[in-house]
């Protein structure tokens, strides 16, 4: 059984006889941590299908359905070697730092992070 509350759903972990009155697959996908772009695309497709545009648009949507196609803002791959921040962290020996040195190292790391 499912309850809707503030545009979210809550699965009540109670099985009742009969079919659900709607599909909750998109909500399950969101709960499972699928990429936001894939969930948004699935909502768009479902909106068209629920809006009565089933006849001609269903086949068109199915052909144009790649939920996991390259997003407009692709995530860049991690560089092959350690980043500048990783190298700076590796060079720090916390057991040998004075409180002042630790503060300076923290500021340096923050500056490196802001540059990325």
N, C-alpha and C positions, 0 to 999 in steps of 0.2 A: 504494500500500500504506500502511496506517495501523498504528501501534502505540499502545497505551494505556499511560500511566504516571502514577501518582498522580492519578487522576481528570482527567487532561489527555490530549490526543491529540497525536501527532506525525505529520505527513504526511511520508512517506519519499521522496516524489517519484519513486516507482517504480510504473509501470503494470504490473499483472498481469492475465492473462485472467480473465474471470468477474465475477460481481456481488459487491458487498460484502455482508457478513452483517448489516449494519445501516446506518442513515442517519447521516451525519456533518454534515448541514446545520446543526444547532444549533451544533456546534463551529466550523464555518466562519463562522457569523453572529457568534459571540463574537470570533473572530480578526479579523473585518472591522470590529469596533467598534460593532456595533449596541447600542442602549441595553440596559442590564442588565435593565430591566423587560420588554422584548420577549423577550429570551433566556429569562428565567425563565418567562414565560407560555408560550413555545414548549415548554420542558421539561415544564411541567405538562400541556399538551395531548398531547405525545408519551407521557408516562407513562400517561395514560388509554388512549391507543390501543394501546400496547404491553402494557398490563395486561389485554388481552382484552375491553375494554369497547367494542369497535368498533361493534357493531350499533346500539344506540339512541343512544349518547352521541356517536358520530362526527358525526351531523348537528347535534346540539345544540352541540357544540364548534365546528363550522364556522360556525354562526350567531353564536356568541359569541366569535369568533376575533380580534377587532381587537387585534393585537399592539401596535399603536402608538396605542391609545386613550389618552385623557388619563390620566396617572399620578396616583396619590393625592397626590403632592407635586409639583405642576407647577412647572416652572422659570419664574421670573418673567422677564418681558421686560426688556431693557435700557432704562433710562430714556432719554427723548428727548435730554436735554442731558448735558453732562459731569457726572460724579459729584463729590462734594466732594473726594475724593482726587485725581481728575484735575485739578481746579482748583488744589489745593494744589501738585501737582507742576508744573503749568504756571507757577506763580508763582515757582518756585525757579530761580535761575541758578547752577548748580554752580560756574562759574568765579569767582563773587564770594563764595563761602561760605568762612568760616574753618572749620577742623576742628570747632570748638565749635558753630558755626552749623549745620554739616552734621549733627552728632549731634542737635541740637535738632530739626532738620527731620525727621530719621528718626523720632524719638520721636513727633512730631506726626502723621506719616503712619501710624505703627503705631497710635496712639490712634484715628485716623479709621477705620482698617481694623477695629479691634476693635468699634467702635460699629455697624458694618454687620451 
